[in-house]
Amino acid sequence: MTDTDVSETDLLRRPLTLPCGVVLKNRLAKSAMSDSLGDGRGNPTPAQARLYRRWAGGGLALSIIGEVQPTPSFPEKPGNLVLGASSDAAAFRRLAEAGTANGAQLWAQLGHAGALAYAPISRPAGPSALAVEDLSCTEMPVDAIRALPGQFADAAARAKALGLSGVQIHAAHGFLFSQFLSPLFNRRTDGYGGAIAARCRILLETIDRVRAAVGSGFPVALKINATDSLDGGLTEADSLEALRLLDATSLDLIDISGGTYFPGARSSSDSAGSGPYFVGFARRARAVTTKPLMVTGGFKTRAQAADAVARGATDMVGIARGFALDPDLGDRWLSQQGGDPAFPRFSTNPPGGVTAWYTMRLTAIAEDREAAFTDDLETAMQGYERRDAAREAIWKEAFPV
């Protein structure tokens, strides 16, 4: 019997053994989202723990916490978590216990926003200086770049010590390592820029240091763009070459996504049609890497998820917004009855509105009030912005720039 002859449920129920020996109990992952539920001092909140317990109880194999910062200097938002020396260890352990209930894995996505760092509480810096519309940053000095592997390694070791069950290094969506990979934003000539091998250098060094810090039996994953959807940016050809280089590392899982939050970038959904966005690229990636793959972006139905696994395009299916709409989606897709989430349609589309809506939807789930959540985009944006403004002052007090 071929995989295409197996039922959708049975395909998605199959466990996956990672190279490090850890077993993911099925093929469904809640991919990283910036849930923005930190307390403003980089620590988890009780609501955040409830959210990840809800997902763990809903049947998925893996949840990834988006935008966990190794240092407080370059956050994406003031609701990010920070894995540093001053972290509230008890709060992180409560989050880890909640997110690993029911046999689920809970991984921290270690990120550095670089040029996209939240300007009210940081001084954005990237591989090269930028001034694009309302986004600007300075160029990182060489010593700051050389410090990155150690910072990520320290955060990974702390994640392990606090009970999180893995880490994912964020090299997608326009954040710092993604910026290094893109020739549009990396114009360095000092060994960290130029050909794709040099643009990958800091990422390869970071993976090696992280692995050394956590040991051979702890999952270390990576999220990378297939393309950043910008003219002159990371191409699929360069991304494939990066994957070939990454094949020689100790990574346990590579999560393929795409797009960027830089001004002028096309949304992945604008050019990918109605199905999952990066399945075709993932099929091509199989020719250059033997690492287990996860694909994130555009999965809206169980049939799409099962088909991608059956045809060998991916080993894990990464879903973000679907789990925001239905935190029990894992159990639903792993049962014979099934059922797909109902994605909302919005009559307006202000910049940032959809992201704000899904983020506030996560807040509603975390506060056990999702049944009463009826925000439109404008209302969600207002709540999102008010919360960020309130936490800016808290972050500045905790982490003076």
C-alpha positions in Angstrom: 0.0 0.0 0.0 1.4 3.4 -0.9 1.0 6.5 1.3 -1.6 7.8 -1.1 -3.8 4.8 -0.3 -3.7 5.4 3.5 -6.5 7.4 5.1 -5.9 11.1 5.9 -6.3 10.3 9.6 -3.8 7.5 9.7 -1.2 9.5 7.7 -1.4 12.4 10.2 -1.4 10.1 13.2 2.0 8.6 12.3 4.8 9.5 14.7 8.0 11.1 13.5 11.4 10.2 15.0 13.8 13.2 14.7 17.6 12.6 14.2 18.2 13.5 17.8 16.0 10.6 18.8 13.0 12.6 20.1 9.7 11.3 18.8 6.9 13.7 17.7 3.6 11.8 18.3 1.9 12.9 15.1 2.5 15.1 12.1 0.7 18.3 13.3 2.5 21.3 14.6 1.3 24.7 15.8 3.9 26.8 14.0 5.4 29.9 15.6 3.2 32.9 16.0 4.0 36.1 17.9 1.3 35.5 20.5 2.4 38.7 22.3 1.3 37.4 25.7 4.4 38.2 27.7 4.2 40.4 30.7 6.4 43.2 29.2 9.4 42.1 31.2 10.1 39.1 29.0 8.3 36.6 31.2 5.4 34.3 30.5 2.0 35.0 31.9 -0.7 32.7 33.3 -2.8 33.4 30.2 0.1 32.3 28.0 0.4 29.1 29.9 -3.3 28.4 29.5 -3.0 29.0 25.7 -0.3 26.4 25.3 -2.0 24.0 27.6 -5.1 24.3 25.5 -3.1 23.5 22.3 -1.3 20.6 24.0 -4.7 19.2 25.1 -6.0 19.6 21.6 -4.0 16.8 20.2 -1.1 18.3 18.3 2.4 17.0 18.5 4.3 20.2 18.7 3.8 23.9 19.6 6.5 26.5 18.8 6.5 29.8 20.8 7.2 32.6 18.4 9.8 35.3 18.9 11.6 34.3 22.1 14.5 36.6 22.5 18.0 35.6 23.6 18.6 39.2 24.8 16.1 42.1 25.3 18.0 44.4 22.8 16.2 43.6 19.6 12.6 42.4 20.3 9.9 42.1 17.7 7.2 43.4 20.2 7.1 44.3 23.9 5.0 41.1 24.4 8.0 38.8 23.5 9.6 36.4 25.9 13.2 36.8 26.8 15.4 33.9 27.9 18.0 35.7 29.9 19.7 35.8 33.2 16.9 37.8 34.8 14.1 35.6 33.4 11.4 34.4 35.9 12.4 30.7 36.0 9.2 29.7 37.8 7.0 31.3 35.2 8.9 29.6 32.3 8.7 26.2 34.1 4.9 26.7 34.4 4.7 27.5 30.7 6.8 24.5 29.8 4.7 22.2 32.0 1.5 23.5 30.4 2.8 23.2 26.8 4.2 19.7 27.2 1.0 18.2 28.6 -0.6 15.3 26.8 2.6 14.2 25.3 3.1 17.4 23.3 6.4 19.1 22.6 6.9 22.8 23.3 9.8 24.5 21.5 11.0 28.1 21.8 11.6 29.9 18.6 14.8 31.9 19.2 14.7 35.1 17.3 16.4 38.4 16.8 14.4 41.1 15.0 17.5 43.0 13.7 16.3 45.7 11.3 12.7 44.9 12.3 13.3 45.4 16.0 10.5 47.4 17.7 11.8 50.9 17.5 10.1 52.4 20.6 12.1 50.0 22.9 15.3 49.2 20.8 17.8 50.6 18.4 17.2 48.5 15.2 20.4 47.1 13.6 20.9 44.7 10.7 23.7 43.3 8.5 23.7 46.5 6.6 22.3 50.0 7.2 18.8 50.5 5.8 16.4 53.4 5.2 13.2 52.1 3.5 10.0 54.1 3.9 9.5 54.2 7.7 12.0 51.5 8.4 15.6 52.3 9.2 18.5 50.6 11.0 22.2 50.9 11.5 24.8 48.3 10.4 25.8 45.7 13.0 29.6 45.8 13.9 31.5 42.6 13.5 31.9 42.1 17.2 28.1 42.2 17.6 27.7 39.6 14.9 30.4 37.3 16.4 28.5 37.5 19.7 25.3 36.1 18.2 26.1 32.3 18.4 26.9 32.6 22.1 23.8 34.5 22.8 21.6 31.9 21.0 23.5 29.1 22.7 23.0 30.5 26.1 19.2 31.0 25.4 18.9 27.4 24.1 20.7 26.0 27.2 18.4 28.1 29.4 15.3 26.8 27.5 16.4 23.2 28.1 17.1 23.9 31.8 13.6 25.4 32.3 11.8 22.5 30.8 11.1 23.5 27.2 11.6 20.5 25.0 13.4 22.0 22.0 14.3 25.2 20.2 13.8 26.6 16.7 16.3 29.2 15.3 14.3 31.8 13.4 15.9 32.6 10.0 12.7 33.5 8.1 10.2 36.3 7.6 12.7 39.2 7.4 14.2 38.9 10.9 17.9 39.0 11.5 19.2 35.7 10.1 16.8 36.1 7.2 18.3 39.5 6.6 21.8 38.0 6.5 20.6 35.5 3.9 19.1 38.2 1.7 21.4 40.0 -0.7 19.0 42.9 -0.7 19.6 43.6 3.0 23.1 42.1 3.4 25.7 44.1 1.4 28.6 43.2 3.7 32.1 42.6 2.4 33.7 41.2 5.5 33.1 37.5 5.2 29.4 37.7 6.3 28.1 38.9 3.0 28.5 38.2 -0.7 27.9 34.7 -2.0 25.2 32.6 -0.3 27.8 30.5 1.5 29.1 33.7 3.2 25.6 35.0 3.9 24.9 31.6 5.6 28.1 31.8 7.8 26.6 33.3 10.9 23.7 30.9 10.8 25.9 27.9 10.5 28.1 29.1 13.4 25.0 29.7 15.5 23.6 26.2 14.9 26.9 24.6 15.9 27.1 26.6 19.1 23.5 25.9 20.0 24.0 22.2 19.5 27.1 22.2 21.6 25.2 23.9 24.4 22.2 21.6 24.5 23.7 18.2 23.6 22.9 15.6 21.1 19.5 14.5 22.4 17.7 17.9 22.4 15.8 19.0 19.3 17.3 21.9 17.4 15.2 23.2 14.4 15.4 26.0 11.9 12.8 28.1 10.1 13.9 29.4 6.7 12.3 31.2 3.8 11.8 29.6 0.4 11.9 33.2 -0.8 11.3 36.6 0.8 9.1 37.8 -2.1 11.1 40.9 -2.7 12.8 41.9 -5.9 16.6 41.5 -5.4 16.0 39.5 -2.2 16.5 35.8 -1.3 15.7 33.6 -4.4 14.6 30.0 -4.3 17.9 29.0 -5.9 19.9 30.6 -3.1 17.5 29.1 -0.5 18.1 25.7 -2.0 21.8 26.2 -1.8 21.4 27.3 1.8 19.5 24.1 2.5 22.3 22.1 0.9 24.8 23.7 3.3 22.5 23.2 6.3 22.3 19.5 5.5 25.8 19.1 7.0 24.7 20.5 10.3 23.1 18.8 13.3 19.6 20.2 12.7 16.7 17.9 13.5 13.9 19.7 11.5 13.8 22.4 8.9 10.6 24.5 8.7 10.0 26.0 5.3 8.0 29.2 5.1 8.4 32.5 3.2 7.7 36.2 2.9 8.9 39.1 5.0 7.5 42.0 7.0 9.6 44.5 5.2 7.8 47.4 3.4 6.7 46.5 -0.1 6.9 42.7 0.3 4.1 40.7 -1.3 2.2 38.4 1.0 2.8 34.7 0.4 -1.0 34.3 -0.1 -0.9 36.9 -3.0 1.0 34.7 -5.3 0.6 31.1 -4.1 -3.0 30.3 -5.2 -5.5 28.7 -3.0 -3.5 25.8 -1.6 -0.5 25.5 0.7 2.2 28.0 -0.3 5.5 26.2 -0.2 4.8 22.5 -0.9 6.4 22.7 -4.4 9.6 24.2 -3.0 9.7 21.6 -0.3 9.6 18.9 -3.0 12.7 20.5 -4.6 14.4 20.8 -1.2 14.3 17.0 -0.9 17.0 16.8 -3.5 19.5 18.8 -1.4 18.8 17.8 2.2 18.0 14.6 4.1 16.8 16.6 7.1 13.1 16.1 8.2 11.0 18.9 6.8 8.1 20.9 8.0 6.1 23.2 5.7 4.2 26.2 7.1 1.8 28.4 5.2 -1.6 28.1 3.6 -2.8 24.7 5.0 -6.6 25.1 5.5 -7.9 21.6 5.2 -7.0 18.2 6.5 -7.0 16.9 2.9 -4.2 19.4 2.0 -2.2 18.4 5.1 -2.5 14.7 4.4 -1.7 15.1 0.7 1.5 16.9 1.5 2.6 14.2 3.8 1.5 11.4 1.5 3.4 12.7 -1.4 6.6 13.2 0.6 6.7 16.9 0.3 6.9 17.3 4.1 7.2 15.3 7.3 5.4 17.8 9.5 2.6 20.2 8.7 2.9 23.6 10.3 -0.4 25.4 10.9 -0.7 28.8 12.6 -4.0 30.6 12.0 -5.9 27.3 11.9 -5.0 26.6 15.5 -6.0 30.2 16.4 -9.4 29.5 15.0 -9.7 26.0 16.5 -7.3 25.1 19.3 -8.7 21.6 19.2 -7.8 21.2 15.5 -5.3 18.4 16.3 -7.9 16.1 17.8 -10.3 17.0 15.0 -8.0 16.1 12.2 -6.8 13.0 13.9 -10.3 11.6 14.3 -12.4 9.9 11.6 -15.0 12.6 11.8 -12.5 15.4 10.9 -13.7 18.9 10.2 -11.8 22.0 8.9 -11.7 25.4 10.5 -13.9 28.2 9.1 -11.5 31.0 8.0 -13.1 34.5 8.4 -13.5 36.9 5.5 -13.0 40.6 6.3 -14.7 43.5 4.6 -11.7 45.8 5.1 -8.0 45.1 5.2 -6.1 47.9 6.9 -2.3 47.3 7.1 -1.6 45.0 10.1 -5.2 44.4 10.7 -5.3 40.7 10.0 -2.2 40.0 12.1 -3.8 42.1 15.0 -7.1 40.1 14.7 -5.4 36.7 15.0 -3.2 37.9 17.8 -6.2 39.2 19.8 -8.0 35.9 19.0 -5.1 34.1 20.7 -5.6 36.4 23.7 -9.3 35.4 23.8 -8.4 31.7 23.8 -5.8 32.3 26.5 -8.4 34.0 28.6 -11.1 31.3 28.0 -13.4 33.7 26.2 -13.0 32.8 22.5 -16.7 32.0 22.2 -17.4 35.7 22.9 -14.7 37.1 20.6 -16.4 39.1 17.9 -13.8 41.8 17.1 -13.7 43.3 13.6 -10.2 44.3 12.3 -10.4 47.9 13.5 -11.4 46.9 17.0 -8.7 44.2 17.2 -6.1 46.7 16.0 -7.1 49.2 18.7 -6.8 46.6 21.4 -3.5 45.3 20.0 -2.0 48.8 19.9 -3.2 49.8 23.3 -1.7 46.7 24.8 1.7 47.3 23.1 1.7 51.0 24.2 1.1 50.0 27.8 3.9 47.4 27.8 6.4 49.8 26.2 6.8 51.6 29.5 7.2 48.3 31.4 9.8 47.0 28.9 11.8 50.3 29.1 11.8 50.1 32.9 12.9 46.4 32.8 15.4 46.8 30.0 16.7 50.4 29.6 18.0 51.0 26.1 
